[in-house]
Each structure stands twice: as C-alpha cells, then as structure tokens.
Amino acid sequence: MSVSTAATDQTVCAPLPVLGRDVTVPLVTGGEVTYAALDYAASAPALQRVWDDVAAYAPYYGSVHRGAGYLSQLSTDLFENARATVAEFLDCRADDQVVFTRATTDSLNLLARALPAGCEVFVFETEHHASLLPWKDARVTYLDAPRTPQQAVRTLEEALAARTVPIEGGHGPALVCVTGASNVTGELWPVRELAAAAHAHGARIVLDAAQLAPHHPVSVRDLDVDWVAFSGHKLYAPFGAGVLAGRADWLREADPYLAGGGASRRVTRREDGGVDVEWHESAARHEAGSPNVIGAYSIASACKALTEAGFDTLVARERYLIEKVRTGLAEVPAVRVLSLFGDDAPRVGVISFVVEGWNSSHFAAALSAEYGIGVRDGLFCAHPLVRTLLGGAPENQGECGAPEAAPGEKSLNAIRVSFGAGTPDEHVDRFVTAVRELVTEGARWTYRTQDGRCVPAV
C-alpha cells in the first residue's frame, strides 16, 4: 500500500480542529494524558467549526414552520437551507427529497415503512444491524458474506436473477441495501457496480453511508443509488440528527412515518365523527413534530466544512494515518487484522483486529486505563459479520455484542480503532506503541470483570 506524497506533508494535511482535542484523562498508573479519541466509527467528535456555527445561531432559536415571528421565520429559513446544503453535499437529483431523521437507523427504518406492498429486500449478512434488521415486514433475502468486491456483485446478480415473486407477468418491487464502507473492516464496497446490477434487474438500491460520508465524497448521481442514509454524529455533527435522501415516489406514496403536526396539510372532521387527513407530499410528510433544527443545521455546517477542507486532502491524510496503523500492527505478530477483501482493499479509517492470548475487552480496557486511548471492543452491532471474520459464534453476549469474558480468556470479540479528519499523528503513534507494549510486556495493572466487561481493579 503506497502513501500519497501529499499525505506526508503535514503543513498541507493538518487535522481539522475538533472539540475535545485538549481534554485530559487520568491513568490508573498515575498522572494524566491527553485523551486519544480513536472511536470515530461510533461517534466522531464535533468539528470546532460546527460547534461555533451552532453557538452563533443558538440565541436566535425559534419554532420551525409554525410561527410568524422573526426568529421563527429565521429558523425556518435556516432549516430549509440546511436541507438544500445536504442535497448539494450529496449531489442529489433535482427531484430527490432530503428528509431529516434521528440517525442512519431511523432513516432506514423510515424507508422500510415506505416499501411498496410485496417488495423484496436483498441485504448482505455483513451489514450493520441498522441495515440488516429494519425489513421485518418485507420478504428478505440475506446474502452470504463475499470475499471479494467482484464476488459481492456476482452474488447480488445471482440472487436478483432468481427472484420468485412474479406480479402480472413480471416481478414486483425490490430493494437492495448495502453499506458504502464497513463499520468493522473499513473496506469500501463496490457501490456503483452493485447499483448497476440492481437496476439491471429492476431493483432499487439504498446506500448506508454512515461510515462512508465522513471519509469520502458521496454522489447520488455518480453512484446511481436511489437513496442514501447517514448520521450527523458520525459526520462531526453529533446532535442527534440524520438524513434519508433520494427518490420521492415511494416516500410520497407511503403513510407518514409518524402521524402528527407538520406531516399533515389539512385535517377536517367528518359527519361520522372521524377525521380526514391530507398529508404533505414533500419531505415534511415524514418529519412530524417540531423538527430538530439545531441537528439539521449542524449537519449542514459539517457538510460545508468538509467540502471546504477538500475531500482530496482529507482522503490523502487519512490514507497516511491508515498506513501508520496498519504498518504498526503488522509488526506485532500476535495481532490479526480482520478483513473480507484482503490487505490491498481500499478502506476508510476503520480497522478491527484481535490479539492472540488476549480477550479483546481486557485489551481495550488496558488501552484506556494505562494509555488514555479510547477504542471499541465487541461485535460492533454487526454480529454476523464479526462472527464470520472470527470463525465462530460468541456466546454470553452483553450489550451490543460484548461477550462475557475475563482477562486471559480466548477472544470472542474484536477491537476496533477508528479515526478521521480530526485525528492527530500523536494519537495513532501512541496507539501503535501501546499495542506493542501490551503484547510484549503485558498490562501494568490488574483487571476484573464487571457487568460483562473488563475494568481496572480498584
């Protein structure tokens, strides 16, 4: 894997300022250290730019779409301008809708509620649970984990060709759901090729861009996807908002995701005592209730900040950090990096691994307690994929897949390190050093199991 020349020029590729970059945390061995936040795949720190924009707007906060006053009108304009900014960020088509949701999970559940009757859904078992689980009311085909991008395309093509639900001489509606970048391995998926395969067989496709959008540009037009979903809290805007953007027809024809104010255009009483409702056909149809204007504004601010920073520069720097981490881990024989597509597969800054002789919860606890490094351990809400990569089925799982295990037991889960636009070199250098020292010298503290997790013993 080669390193971009531009990526080695730190004057060009400095990390973007984020909140928490100067926070210090105590170590069990004494003293304090600047916290190394290396769990971006779960929630990325907010960009300082986003925080400043939100702070500047906060005194002018008002109700959206509901008031005649100046602050209400200002907030309404800001909310709708945020929608336009997101559409531009995603390079949406002219007639696409941008719906603000709570997160990627909420976006995909909304789309699941909008599926036409008889819709078939095709999803790889390698997906995050947000993409794997919402389709309970549809006929779902779960596809086996592919071992190459080409195999992923072939597997989908074969499954679509074997569709068995004819309607009036043809086939009913179908939807393919696929991630853009794995939240476990960081590997990029062949989205454009999968979209072409889906469309060739009369299916539509939704892209889970939760891990892709913070790292790479996402163009709805270029990838030719029908919908895209992502979360603000992974896009350096952690204020509880997300996006579902794409084709309007299924959304317009579906019952509102939530019934209430904002989604309804006109409500009248009937003579029999009931009510008749005329729902909006715009994105408001699925945004009932008072909208999260600060969340939407923070997403728009992050979109602008990343665009202005330039994805070419951000991608080059991230490749530089990926190479640092992968090279460092490769020098520790006890470490095995998890991968579907192999070492040469392009990826974002998400790397999962196991350490021979270590329970992953124990290892992650030592990284935090002894080095001030925050990573993730568990099954990462992608249980089938991690089990496939580990070659087994963990038992006694705790919250979100963290198995009950004590120090020294065989690892039944994995460790994930993830980083992005705000990560300084020192954080990844400290991480690589810590891994090497823990493997060669062992932990300097004792740990115990509490509520299914390893924690420092008092």
C-alpha positions in Angstrom: 0.0 0.0 0.0 1.6 3.2 -1.1 1.4 6.5 0.8 0.4 9.7 -1.0 3.2 12.2 -1.2 0.8 14.9 -0.3 -0.3 13.0 2.8 3.2 13.2 4.2 3.2 17.0 4.1 1.7 17.8 7.4 1.6 21.6 6.7 -1.0 20.7 3.9 -2.8 17.9 5.7 -3.2 19.1 9.3 -6.1 17.6 11.2 -9.3 19.6 11.4 -9.9 21.3 14.7 -12.4 19.2 16.8 -13.9 19.5 20.3 -12.1 17.6 23.0 -8.7 17.7 21.4 -7.2 19.1 24.6 -9.2 17.0 27.1 -7.0 15.1 29.6 -7.9 11.9 31.4 -6.4 10.1 34.4 -4.3 7.0 34.1 -4.5 4.1 36.6 -0.7 4.2 36.8 -0.7 7.8 37.8 -0.9 11.2 36.1 -2.9 12.4 33.2 -2.6 12.3 29.4 -4.4 14.0 26.5 -7.3 11.7 25.5 -6.8 9.9 22.2 -10.3 9.5 20.7 -9.9 6.6 18.3 -13.6 5.5 18.2 -14.7 7.8 15.3 -16.8 4.9 13.8 -19.1 5.1 16.8 -19.3 8.8 17.1 -16.9 11.3 15.8 -16.0 14.4 17.8 -17.8 17.6 16.6 -15.8 19.9 14.4 -15.0 23.2 16.1 -16.5 24.9 13.1 -19.8 23.1 13.6 -19.9 24.0 17.3 -19.1 27.6 16.6 -21.9 27.8 14.0 -24.4 26.3 16.3 -23.4 28.5 19.2 -23.8 31.6 16.9 -27.3 30.5 15.9 -28.5 29.4 19.4 -29.7 32.8 20.6 -31.9 33.1 17.5 -33.6 29.7 18.0 -37.3 29.6 17.2 -40.0 27.2 16.1 -39.8 25.9 12.6 -42.7 26.1 10.1 -45.0 27.3 12.9 -44.6 31.0 13.7 -45.0 34.4 12.2 -42.3 36.0 14.4 -38.9 36.9 13.2 -37.0 34.1 15.0 -39.4 31.5 13.8 -39.0 32.7 10.2 -35.2 32.8 10.6 -35.2 29.3 12.0 -37.5 28.0 9.2 -35.2 29.5 6.6 -32.2 28.0 8.3 -33.8 24.6 8.4 -34.8 24.6 4.8 -31.4 26.0 3.7 -29.8 23.1 5.6 -31.9 20.7 3.5 -30.5 22.4 0.4 -27.0 22.2 1.7 -27.3 18.5 2.3 -28.7 17.9 -1.2 -25.8 19.7 -2.7 -23.3 17.8 -0.5 -24.8 14.5 -1.7 -25.1 15.7 -5.3 -28.8 14.8 -5.3 -31.0 14.8 -8.4 -33.4 17.7 -8.9 -36.5 15.8 -7.8 -34.9 14.0 -4.9 -36.1 14.6 -1.3 -34.0 15.2 1.7 -35.7 14.0 4.9 -34.2 14.8 8.3 -34.3 11.9 10.7 -32.6 11.0 14.0 -29.8 8.9 12.6 -29.0 6.2 9.9 -31.0 3.6 11.9 -34.0 5.9 11.9 -33.6 6.7 8.1 -33.5 3.0 7.1 -36.5 2.2 9.3 -38.4 5.1 7.7 -37.6 3.6 4.2 -38.6 0.2 5.4 -42.0 1.6 6.4 -42.3 3.2 2.9 -41.7 0.0 0.9 -44.5 -0.8 -1.6 -46.6 -3.9 -1.0 -44.9 -7.1 -2.0 -41.4 -5.6 -2.0 -38.4 -7.9 -1.8 -35.3 -6.8 0.0 -31.8 -8.1 -0.6 -29.1 -7.4 2.0 -25.7 -8.9 2.8 -25.2 -10.5 6.1 -22.2 -8.3 6.5 -24.3 -5.2 7.2 -24.6 -3.2 10.4 -27.7 -4.0 12.2 -29.2 -0.7 11.1 -29.2 -2.0 7.6 -29.8 -5.7 8.4 -32.8 -5.5 10.7 -35.5 -2.9 9.6 -37.0 -5.0 6.9 -39.2 -7.3 9.0 -42.3 -6.6 7.1 -40.8 -7.5 3.7 -39.6 -10.7 2.2 -35.9 -10.5 2.9 -33.1 -12.5 1.2 -29.9 -12.4 3.3 -26.8 -12.8 1.1 -23.6 -14.6 2.3 -20.5 -12.6 3.0 -18.5 -12.1 -0.1 -14.7 -12.4 -0.1 -14.0 -10.0 -3.0 -15.9 -7.0 -4.3 -16.4 -8.9 -7.6 -18.0 -11.8 -5.7 -20.3 -9.3 -4.0 -21.6 -8.1 -7.4 -22.0 -11.7 -8.7 -23.8 -12.8 -5.5 -26.3 -10.0 -5.9 -26.8 -10.6 -9.6 -27.5 -14.3 -9.0 -29.9 -13.5 -6.2 -31.8 -10.9 -8.2 -32.0 -13.2 -11.3 -33.5 -15.9 -9.1 -36.4 -13.7 -7.8 -39.5 -15.8 -7.3 -42.3 -13.3 -6.7 -44.0 -12.6 -10.1 -46.6 -9.8 -10.4 -48.7 -9.6 -13.6 -46.1 -11.5 -15.7 -43.1 -9.6 -14.3 -41.6 -9.0 -10.8 -42.8 -6.8 -8.0 -40.7 -4.1 -6.5 -37.3 -4.9 -5.0 -34.7 -3.1 -2.9 -31.0 -3.7 -2.3 -29.5 -2.4 0.9 -25.7 -2.1 1.0 -23.0 -0.3 3.0 -20.6 2.1 1.4 -17.8 1.3 3.9 -17.8 -1.5 6.5 -18.1 -0.3 10.1 -16.0 -3.4 11.1 -13.2 -3.6 8.5 -13.4 -0.1 6.9 -13.3 -1.7 3.5 -15.0 0.1 0.6 -17.8 -1.7 -1.1 -18.4 -1.6 -4.9 -21.5 0.6 -4.7 -21.6 1.8 -8.3 -21.3 -1.8 -9.6 -24.0 -3.1 -7.1 -26.3 -0.2 -8.2 -25.8 -1.1 -11.8 -26.6 -4.8 -11.0 -29.7 -3.8 -9.0 -31.1 -1.5 -11.8 -30.4 -4.1 -14.5 -32.8 -6.5 -12.6 -35.4 -3.9 -11.9 -34.5 -3.3 -8.3 -33.7 -0.1 -6.4 -30.8 0.4 -4.0 -30.3 2.3 -0.8 -26.7 3.2 0.4 -25.9 3.1 4.1 -23.3 5.9 4.0 -22.8 6.2 7.8 -19.2 5.2 7.5 -18.6 6.5 4.0 -19.8 10.1 4.1 -17.4 11.3 6.8 -14.4 10.0 4.8 -15.2 10.2 1.1 -17.4 12.3 -1.1 -20.8 10.7 -1.8 -22.6 11.5 -5.1 -26.1 10.1 -5.5 -25.8 10.8 -9.3 -22.4 9.3 -9.8 -23.0 6.2 -7.7 -26.6 6.0 -9.2 -28.2 5.0 -5.9 -31.8 5.6 -5.3 -31.4 6.6 -1.6 -28.6 7.4 0.8 -28.7 7.4 4.6 -26.2 8.7 7.1 -25.9 10.1 10.6 -24.8 13.5 11.8 -23.0 12.1 14.9 -20.5 10.3 12.6 -20.1 13.3 10.3 -18.6 15.5 13.0 -22.0 16.9 14.0 -23.2 14.8 17.0 -26.5 16.5 17.7 -29.0 13.6 17.2 -29.9 14.1 13.6 -29.6 12.1 10.4 -30.6 12.1 6.7 -32.5 10.0 4.3 -32.2 11.4 0.8 -33.3 10.1 -2.6 -36.3 9.3 -4.8 -39.6 10.9 -3.7 -42.2 8.4 -5.1 -42.1 5.7 -2.5 -41.8 8.2 0.3 -44.7 10.3 -1.2 -47.0 7.3 -1.6 -46.3 5.8 1.9 -48.2 6.6 5.1 -46.3 9.1 7.2 -43.5 7.6 9.3 -45.1 9.5 12.3 -48.5 11.0 12.3 -48.9 14.5 13.7 -48.4 18.2 13.2 -46.1 19.1 10.4 -46.8 16.0 8.4 -50.5 17.0 7.7 -51.5 19.6 5.3 -55.2 19.7 6.1 -57.3 17.9 8.7 -61.2 18.0 8.8 -63.9 16.4 10.8 -66.3 14.0 9.1 -70.0 13.8 9.8 -69.5 10.3 11.4 -67.2 11.8 14.0 -63.9 10.8 12.4 -61.3 12.9 10.7 -60.0 13.1 7.1 -56.3 13.9 6.7 -54.5 15.3 3.7 -50.8 14.6 4.1 -47.9 16.6 2.7 -46.2 15.2 -0.4 -42.9 16.9 0.4 -40.2 15.7 2.9 -42.4 17.2 5.7 -44.7 14.1 5.2 -42.2 12.1 7.3 -41.0 14.9 9.7 -44.0 15.1 12.0 -43.5 17.1 15.2 -41.2 20.0 15.9 -38.0 19.3 13.9 -34.5 19.2 15.3 -33.4 22.4 13.7 -30.1 22.5 15.5 -29.3 18.9 14.5 -30.2 19.7 10.8 -28.1 22.9 11.0 -25.1 21.1 12.5 -25.2 18.5 9.7 -25.3 21.3 7.1 -22.4 23.0 8.8 -20.4 19.8 8.8 -21.2 19.3 5.1 -19.8 22.8 4.3 -16.7 22.3 6.5 -15.8 19.0 4.8 -16.4 20.4 1.4 -14.3 23.5 2.0 -11.5 21.4 3.6 -11.5 19.4 0.4 -12.0 15.6 0.3 -8.8 15.1 -1.8 -6.8 16.5 1.1 -8.8 14.7 3.8 -8.6 11.3 2.0 -4.8 11.7 1.4 -4.2 12.4 5.1 -6.5 9.5 6.2 -4.6 7.1 3.9 -1.4 8.3 5.6 -2.9 7.5 9.1 -4.2 4.1 7.8 -0.7 3.2 6.7 0.7 4.2 10.0 -1.7 2.0 11.9 -1.6 -1.0 9.6 2.2 -0.9 9.4 2.5 -0.7 13.2 0.0 -3.6 13.7 1.8 -5.7 11.1 5.0 -5.5 13.2 3.3 -7.2 16.1 3.0 -11.0 15.2 0.2 -11.6 17.8 -2.1 -9.2 16.1 -4.5 -10.3 13.4 -6.3 -7.6 11.4 -9.8 -8.6 10.2 -10.7 -8.3 6.5 -13.2 -9.5 4.0 -11.5 -8.3 0.8 -7.8 -8.6 1.7 -4.9 -6.4 2.7 -4.9 -4.4 -0.6 -8.6 -3.4 -0.5 -9.2 0.3 -0.3 -10.7 1.4 3.0 -11.5 4.2 5.4 -10.0 4.8 8.8 -11.7 1.8 10.5 -9.6 -1.2 11.5 -10.6 -4.2 13.6 -8.3 -6.8 15.0 -7.7 -9.5 17.6 -4.7 -10.1 19.7 -3.6 -13.7 20.4 -3.7 -14.5 24.1 -5.9 -11.6 24.9 -9.5 -11.1 25.5 -10.5 -8.0 23.5 -12.4 -6.4 26.3 -9.3 -6.7 28.5 -7.0 -5.3 25.8 -9.4 -2.3 25.2 -9.6 -1.7 28.9 -5.8 -1.6 29.2 -5.5 0.8 26.3 -7.9 3.2 28.1 -6.7 2.8 31.7 -3.0 2.8 31.0 -2.6 4.9 27.9 -5.7 7.2 27.7 -6.8 5.7 24.4 -10.4 5.2 23.6 -11.3 2.3 21.2 -14.2 0.0 20.8 -14.4 -3.7 21.6 -17.3 -6.1 20.9 -19.2 -7.2 17.8 -19.9 -3.6 16.7 -23.6 -4.1 16.1 -22.6 -6.3 13.1 -22.8 -9.7 14.8 -23.0 -12.0 11.7 -20.0 -10.3 10.0 -17.7 -10.3 13.1 -18.6 -13.9 13.8 -17.7 -14.8 10.2 -14.4 -13.0 10.4 -13.6 -14.6 13.8 -14.7 -18.0 12.6 -17.0 -18.7 15.5 -20.2 -17.7 17.3 -19.6 -15.9 20.6 -21.9 -16.8 23.5 -22.9 -14.9 26.6 -23.1 -11.6 24.8 -23.6 -8.4 26.7 -24.8 -5.1 25.4 -24.3 -4.7 21.7 -22.3 -7.9 21.4 -19.7 -7.5 24.1 -19.2 -11.2 25.3 -18.9 -12.0 29.0 -15.2 -12.8 29.3 -12.5 -12.4 31.8 -8.8 -11.4 31.3 -6.8 -14.3 29.7 -9.8 -16.0 28.1 -9.9 -16.6 24.4 -11.1 -13.5 22.5 -14.7 -14.0 21.3 -15.0 -10.4 20.0 -12.7 -7.9 18.4 -11.1 -4.5 19.0 -11.8 -1.6 16.6 -9.7 1.5 16.2 -11.1 4.3 14.0 -10.1 7.8 13.2 -10.7 10.6 10.7 -10.3 14.3 9.9 -9.6 15.4 13.4 -7.1 12.7 14.4 -3.5 14.0 15.1 -0.5 11.9 14.4 0.3 11.6 18.1 -2.9 9.6 18.8 -2.2 6.9 16.2 1.5 6.8 17.2 0.6 6.3 20.9 -1.9 3.6 19.9 0.7 1.6 17.9 3.2 2.0 20.7 0.6 0.9 23.3 -0.3 -2.2 21.3 3.3 -3.2 21.0 4.0 -2.7 24.7 0.9 -4.5 25.9 1.7 -7.5 23.7 5.4 -7.7 24.6 5.3 -6.5 28.3 1.7 -7.2 29.4 -0.6 -5.0 31.3 0.8 -3.0 34.2 -2.4 -3.2 36.2 -4.8 -5.9 37.2 -8.4 -6.1 35.8 -11.6 -7.7 36.8 -14.9 -8.5 35.1 -17.8 -6.2 36.0 -21.2 -6.4 34.2 -19.6 -8.4 31.5 -16.7 -6.0 30.8 -13.1 -5.9 31.9 -12.4 -2.9 34.1 -9.4 -1.9 36.2 -9.4 -3.5 39.7 -9.6 -0.9 42.5 
